[in-house]
């Protein structure tokens, strides 16, 4: 029974991720942001992943300061995830903050 519960939890997380990505792909950024934020509250064990998706969303909207904040929080939640650090460095590079880009 507990394995079924875990599988249903992961199914819910996956649904939120796919729904957020689908909304963002058609430029419905506000609903996508709401989906990701709801997922962050509902599934704290996937906080780092969902925050990185929120960072990507902000990046698509050219909201680089918000993207940095989301990526920094994602790094804190999931410090072993190299993808998040690469994305954070990429944002710093776009902002011409090269020393921060190199550090990440």
Steps between C-alpha positions, in 0.01 A plus 500: 500500500779748582660443157170593336488819709855596397416434135188718523702780658756488218217488246358819653839672488550393139154631408579840653834516320347412163208739551736784588715427195194485274371834628842663460533366146193699395623805695249467783767597750283607795306170516826305455657691788198422718526130414870488591447692825216267598722202426780643713263525797339161440818297437791642701715198411498623137555866592835531322367364172186713508696813590735437206197479270377827648841649422471381140155656480630836622788475258258455209319813620832688516450552874862429580499624862211266583673218312816551708298488821321181394828333397670604824216347700516190281876470565436521874228234478699268272872586531616193304303590186755633250230598248372769734848648543551506123170685454588747775838565338327552166273766648796679657671495161193657335509769767871560427590389853790289380670446836176355641455291185846351541444434870191295422 
